[in-house]
C-alpha cells in the first residue's frame, strides 16, 4: 500500500479570476469604460493592454486614467470566488504557505484582495520580467521562504500566469470557468444556457491543456480532489 502523498511545499494563486473577481472582469471593465465601442479582445497586463488598444505608448495622463478606472472597477469586482475562502482556511490550518500574484496596479490589486484573509501574502506586482517569465513566481516563493521548488503549485485562470508557472518549474492547475478565458461575471455565467456554458468551458479547458498545465478544474470548489490527484502523481515519481 502506498504511503500518504507528500505534503505540498507552497500554493500560489492568481488574484483576479481565481481567488476573487469571477471572470477576471476588472481590466476589461476598465478598458470598456475608457474606450467604449472598442472590440473586446484578450488583454495583457494593464499598461501593455492600454498600449495595445491605443496602438502607441500611452501618455502619463492616459496611464493615470486607466489606474483610476481600474481602482473603480476593482471595487465592484472585489468578491471572493466560490470555494476560495474555504480552501484558504483549510490550507492555513494545514500550515501550507500561500500567496497571491497579480499584474494590476497596486491600488487595484489591494482593493480586489479586500475579501481575503489578512494572513495571505501578496506577491509584488512588478518584480523582474513580466509574465510569462517565471520571475514573479520565484520571487513569491522566496518571499514565503520556501526552500524547494518540489511540491509547489500555481493555480490560476490566466494563461500568461500559468505559462509563468510552467516556466518556473511548478505544478499548474488551470481554472476554466472562473478565469479570463470564459470572462463571464457570476450573474452572466448563471444566466447562460447550459449548452453555452458547456461550450465556453470546453474551449477554455482545451486552451489550458494545450498550454501544458497539469490539471484543469472549473473553479476552486473542485481544488481538493485535484490536489489529491497531483499528490498521487508526485508520489509515483512524476515531475512538473
C-alpha positions as CSV (number, residue, x, y, z in Angstrom):
1,X,0.0,0.0,0.0
2,X,1.3,3.5,-0.9
3,X,2.1,5.8,2.0
4,X,0.3,9.2,2.2
5,X,1.4,11.5,-0.6
6,X,4.0,14.1,0.4
7,X,2.7,17.5,1.5
8,X,2.8,20.4,-0.9
9,X,5.5,22.9,-0.3
10,X,3.5,26.0,-1.2
11,X,0.5,27.1,-3.2
12,X,0.5,30.3,-5.3
13,X,-2.8,31.7,-6.6
14,X,-3.8,34.2,-9.2
15,X,-5.8,37.0,-7.8
16,X,-8.3,38.2,-10.4
17,X,-10.2,35.3,-12.0
18,X,-9.1,32.9,-9.3
19,X,-9.5,34.0,-5.7
20,X,-11.6,37.0,-6.5
21,X,-13.3,38.6,-9.4
22,X,-15.0,35.7,-11.1
23,X,-14.4,36.0,-14.8
24,X,-11.4,38.4,-14.3
25,X,-13.6,41.4,-15.3
26,X,-11.7,44.2,-13.6
27,X,-9.4,45.0,-16.5
28,X,-11.9,44.5,-19.4
29,X,-14.5,46.6,-17.4
30,X,-12.0,49.5,-17.0
31,X,-11.0,49.4,-20.7
32,X,-14.6,49.3,-21.9
33,X,-15.4,52.4,-19.8
34,X,-12.4,54.3,-21.0
35,X,-12.8,53.2,-24.7
36,X,-16.5,52.4,-25.2
37,X,-17.4,50.7,-28.5
38,X,-14.0,49.1,-28.9
39,X,-13.9,45.4,-29.8
40,X,-13.4,43.1,-26.9
41,X,-10.2,41.1,-27.0
42,X,-7.9,39.1,-24.8
43,X,-5.9,41.6,-22.8
44,X,-2.4,41.6,-21.5
45,X,-1.2,43.4,-18.3
46,X,-2.9,46.7,-17.7
47,X,-0.5,49.2,-19.1
48,X,0.6,47.0,-22.0
49,X,-3.1,46.4,-22.7
50,X,-3.5,50.2,-22.9
51,X,-0.7,50.4,-25.4
52,X,-2.2,47.5,-27.3
53,X,-5.5,49.4,-27.5
54,X,-4.1,52.7,-28.5
55,X,-1.5,51.4,-30.9
56,X,1.2,53.6,-29.3
57,X,2.8,54.2,-26.0
58,X,0.2,55.8,-23.6
59,X,0.8,59.2,-22.1
60,X,1.2,59.8,-18.4
61,X,-2.4,61.1,-18.3
62,X,-3.8,58.1,-20.1
63,X,-2.0,55.8,-17.7
64,X,-3.4,57.7,-14.7
65,X,-6.9,57.5,-16.2
66,X,-6.5,53.7,-16.6
67,X,-5.3,53.3,-13.0
68,X,-8.3,55.3,-11.7
69,X,-10.7,53.2,-13.8
70,X,-9.1,50.0,-12.6
71,X,-9.5,51.0,-9.0
72,X,-13.1,51.8,-9.5
73,X,-13.7,48.5,-11.4
74,X,-11.9,46.6,-8.6
75,X,-14.3,48.0,-6.0
76,X,-17.2,46.4,-8.0
77,X,-15.5,43.0,-8.5
78,X,-13.9,42.6,-5.1
79,X,-15.8,39.4,-4.3
80,X,-14.3,36.0,-3.4
81,X,-15.0,33.3,-6.0
82,X,-16.8,30.1,-5.0
83,X,-14.7,28.0,-2.7
84,X,-11.9,30.5,-2.3
85,X,-12.2,31.3,1.4
86,X,-12.9,27.7,2.4
87,X,-9.8,26.5,0.6
88,X,-7.6,29.2,2.0
89,X,-8.8,28.4,5.5
90,X,-8.0,24.7,5.1
91,X,-4.6,25.5,3.7
92,X,-3.9,27.8,6.6
93,X,-4.9,25.2,9.1
94,X,-2.5,22.8,7.3
95,X,0.3,25.3,7.5
96,X,0.8,25.3,3.8
97,X,2.4,28.6,2.7
98,X,0.2,30.6,0.3
99,X,0.4,33.8,-1.7
100,X,-1.4,35.6,-4.5
101,X,0.0,37.1,-7.6
102,X,-1.4,39.8,-9.9
103,X,-0.3,42.2,-12.6
104,X,-2.8,45.0,-11.9
105,X,-1.5,48.2,-10.3
106,X,-1.0,48.0,-6.6
107,X,-4.2,50.0,-5.6
108,X,-6.5,47.9,-7.8
109,X,-4.9,44.7,-6.6
110,X,-5.2,45.7,-2.9
111,X,-8.8,46.6,-3.5
112,X,-9.6,43.3,-5.1
113,X,-7.9,41.4,-2.3
114,X,-10.0,43.0,0.5
115,X,-12.3,39.9,0.9
116,X,-9.2,37.7,1.5
117,X,-7.8,36.8,4.9
118,X,-5.1,39.2,6.3
119,X,-2.5,36.4,6.7
120,X,-2.5,35.7,2.9
121,X,0.7,37.0,1.4
122,X,0.6,39.4,-1.6
123,X,3.4,39.0,-4.1
124,X,4.7,42.2,-5.5
125,X,3.1,43.1,-8.8
126,X,6.1,44.3,-10.7
127,X,9.1,42.1,-9.9
128,X,11.6,41.4,-12.7
129,X,10.3,40.5,-16.1
130,X,6.6,40.3,-16.7
131,X,4.6,37.1,-17.2
132,X,5.1,34.7,-18.8
133,X,8.7,35.0,-17.5
134,X,9.0,33.0,-14.2
135,X,10.4,35.8,-12.1
136,X,7.3,36.7,-10.1
137,X,6.6,33.1,-9.2
138,X,10.2,32.6,-8.0
139,X,10.1,35.8,-6.0
140,X,6.8,34.9,-4.4
141,X,8.3,31.6,-3.2
142,X,11.4,33.3,-1.9
143,X,9.2,35.7,0.0
144,X,7.4,32.8,1.5
145,X,10.8,31.3,2.4
146,X,10.1,28.1,0.6
147,X,13.2,26.0,0.4
148,X,12.5,24.0,-2.7
149,X,10.5,24.1,-6.0
150,X,9.4,20.4,-5.5
151,X,5.8,20.4,-4.4
152,X,5.0,24.0,-5.3
153,X,1.7,24.6,-7.2
154,X,0.3,27.5,-9.1
155,X,-3.5,27.9,-9.5
156,X,-4.9,30.4,-11.9
157,X,-7.3,31.1,-14.7
158,X,-4.9,33.4,-16.5
159,X,-2.9,31.7,-19.3
160,X,0.1,34.1,-19.1
161,X,0.4,33.4,-15.4
162,X,0.1,29.7,-15.9
163,X,2.8,29.9,-18.5
164,X,5.0,31.7,-16.0
165,X,4.3,28.9,-13.5
166,X,5.3,26.3,-16.1
167,X,8.4,28.2,-16.9
168,X,9.2,28.4,-13.2
169,X,9.0,24.6,-12.9
170,X,5.8,24.5,-10.8
171,X,2.8,22.2,-10.9
172,X,0.0,24.1,-12.5
173,X,-3.8,24.0,-12.2
174,X,-5.9,25.9,-14.7
175,X,-9.3,27.3,-13.9
176,X,-11.6,27.0,-16.8
177,X,-14.9,28.6,-15.7
178,X,-13.9,31.5,-13.4
179,X,-10.9,32.9,-15.3
180,X,-10.3,35.3,-18.2
181,X,-10.9,32.7,-20.9
182,X,-14.6,32.5,-20.2
183,X,-14.7,36.1,-19.0
184,X,-18.2,36.0,-17.5
185,X,-19.4,37.7,-14.3
186,X,-21.1,35.3,-11.9
187,X,-24.5,36.6,-12.8
188,X,-23.9,36.3,-16.6
189,X,-22.4,32.8,-16.1
190,X,-25.6,31.7,-14.4
191,X,-27.9,33.2,-17.0
192,X,-26.2,31.4,-19.9
193,X,-27.9,28.4,-21.2
194,X,-26.3,25.1,-20.2
195,X,-25.1,24.4,-23.7
196,X,-23.4,27.8,-23.9
197,X,-21.7,27.3,-20.5
198,X,-20.5,23.8,-21.7
199,X,-19.1,25.3,-24.9
200,X,-17.2,28.1,-23.2
201,X,-15.9,25.7,-20.5
202,X,-14.8,23.1,-23.1
203,X,-13.0,25.8,-25.2
204,X,-11.2,27.1,-22.1
205,X,-10.3,23.7,-20.9
206,X,-8.8,22.8,-24.3
207,X,-6.8,26.0,-24.4
208,X,-5.4,25.4,-20.9
209,X,-4.4,21.8,-21.7
210,X,-2.8,23.0,-24.9
211,X,-0.8,25.4,-22.8
212,X,0.6,22.4,-20.9
213,X,-1.0,22.8,-17.5
214,X,-1.1,19.6,-15.4
215,X,-4.8,19.8,-14.5
216,X,-7.9,21.8,-15.2
217,X,-10.9,22.4,-13.0
218,X,-13.8,24.8,-13.2
219,X,-13.3,26.8,-10.0
220,X,-11.8,26.4,-6.5
221,X,-14.7,24.3,-5.2
222,X,-13.0,21.5,-7.1
223,X,-9.5,22.0,-5.8
224,X,-9.4,19.3,-3.0
225,X,-9.7,16.3,-5.3
226,X,-7.4,17.9,-7.9
227,X,-4.6,18.4,-5.3
228,X,-5.2,14.8,-4.1
229,X,-4.6,13.6,-7.7
230,X,-1.5,15.7,-8.1
231,X,-0.2,14.3,-4.8
232,X,-0.6,10.8,-6.1
233,X,1.2,11.7,-9.3
234,X,4.0,13.1,-7.3
235,X,4.1,10.0,-5.1
236,X,4.5,7.9,-8.3
237,X,7.5,10.0,-9.3
238,X,6.0,12.4,-11.8
239,X,7.7,15.7,-12.1
240,X,6.1,19.0,-13.4
